[in-house]
Amino acid sequence: MTRAMGAAMRRIHVGNALSAFGLGFTVPYLYVYVAQVRGLGAMTAGLVLAVFAVAALIVLPFAGRAIVRRGPLPVLLAALLTAALGALSLGLAGGATSVLVSAAALGAGQAVMQPALATMIVDCSSADTRSRAFAMQFFLQNLGLGVGGLIGGHLVDTTRVSSFTLLFAIEAAMFLLLVVVMATVRMPHSPRVEGAPATSAKGGWKQLLGNRAMVQLCVLGFVLFFACYGQFESGLSAFGVEAAGISTSALGTALAANTLMIVVAQFAVLKLVERRRRSRVIAAVGLIWAVAWLAAGYAGLGHGSQEMATAAFVSTYALFGLGEAMLSPTVAPLVADLAPEGMAGQYNSAFALVKQLALAVGPAVGGPLGASLHGPYIVTFLLFSLGITWLALRLGRRLTPVQDRPWLARGTRVVTRGGAATQSVAAEA
């Protein structure tokens, strides 16, 4: 990594941390703010949360093309300004219409930040440093979410609207600060990979859908996010409360255990996975999450003491965190390596779109199932976890050697991104 790339990467990581801090600062309190503080009711509060997902689904297909045409930095700055406007107006909004419009702006801006920042990481990293860069991104995101949620929780007071107005104003200020920080980034030209197919934004989606490895990775990504993130605050928490008798304080401990596992284990795990086949790392995550679902099943369906049930339930969230730490240096770099030269923004946006779809469908399916059909819920998501392992191994057969084992790039004279091609690898690889 050159000095210019290193300087740009440090600012990008600051951007990741600040954007996650802003998200954690307000999102956990949106429901309370809309339903109780503003007195708009549970239905409007639910619509606000839905608007976040819908806004993301609308803007992400266009974000990819904009990143390809304009570059990730201008798109990121536009997203930050949109999010800042949405956050500030949300803190001042008093009626249902203004709250929904503000939430749409905030949700759209936050959704576009993700692929823009990911593309900047791709442009400022090499094959040797990309996994570590994405691991650092995930670490800072979780740290920012945790710290933001902690500070935000101490600032809000449900009896005072002004405390929430201050909260959203601070979030808007964070996004504007991030505009200043990111505007100083000097994006270096990322090293071009010899033999990579050139393409344009026109026909990008058609080309993406023709990339069988990327399509398989998107299917795998949907299952990953549906079976894990889509269950955290919906089906799994409902199962814990209804089937296992988990208290709200124990549920908070479980969520903290997930974050703590990620923060503590991220770089230790990185050393273990960065010299392993990416497809097999993802397959191992499926097995770890299968064990997590078995632990959840014991908590709710076993006949142990309440203490044992609580310990098993907390272990479930910790095991999910371990799997997440393994995925962060694996999946995002793989998306980048599957993208043809110049199309990383399109591919990152497509994968972010898949993630948003999974996060929208996951709670809708898992919430009612986890609350009422306890046995079928555990069996269903145990099978999904085993499906992750099967899909990952199947994907591994379609990846090129360098895409599955990126360390081989050090001995590769010709490396193709985006599809299969002839590669000349040094004998020692």
Sequence and secondary structure as in RCSB ss.txt:
>XXXX:A:sequence
MTRAMGAAMRRIHVGNALSAFGLGFTVPYLYVYVAQVRGLGAMTAGLVLAVFAVAALIVLPFAGRAIVRRGPLPV
LLAALLTAALGALSLGLAGGATSVLVSAAALGAGQAVMQPALATMIVDCSSADTRSRAFAMQFFLQNLGLGVGGL
IGGHLVDTTRVSSFTLLFAIEAAMFLLLVVVMATVRMPHSPRVEGAPATSAKGGWKQLLGNRAMVQLCVLGFVLF
FACYGQFESGLSAFGVEAAGISTSALGTALAANTLMIVVAQFAVLKLVERRRRSRVIAAVGLIWAVAWLAAGYAG
LGHGSQEMATAAFVSTYALFGLGEAMLSPTVAPLVADLAPEGMAGQYNSAFALVKQLALAVGPAVGGPLGASLHG
PYIVTFLLFSLGITWLALRLGRRLTPVQDRPWLARGTRVVTRGGAATQSVAAEA
>XXXX:A:secstr
  HHHHHHHHHHHHHHHHHHHHHHHHGGGHHHIIIIIS  HHHHHHHHHHHHHHHHHHHHHHHHHHHHHH HHHH
HHHHHHHHHHHHHHHHH  SHHHHHHHHHHHHHHHHHHHHHHHHHHHHT  TTTHHHHHHHHHHHHHHHHHHHHH
HHHHH  TT HHHHHHHHHHHHHHHHHHHHHHHT         TT  B  STTHHHHHHH HHHHHHHHHHHHHH
HHTHHHHTTHHHHHHHHTS   HHHHHHHHHHHHHHHHHHHHHHHHHHTTS HHHHHHHHHHHHHHHHHHHHHHH
HS S HHHHHHHHHHHHHHHHHHHHHHTTTHHHHHHHHS BT HHHHHHHHHHHHHHHHHHHHHHHHHHHHH HH
HHHHHHHHHHHHHHHHHHHHHTTS HHHHSGGGGGGEEE  SSS    EE TT 
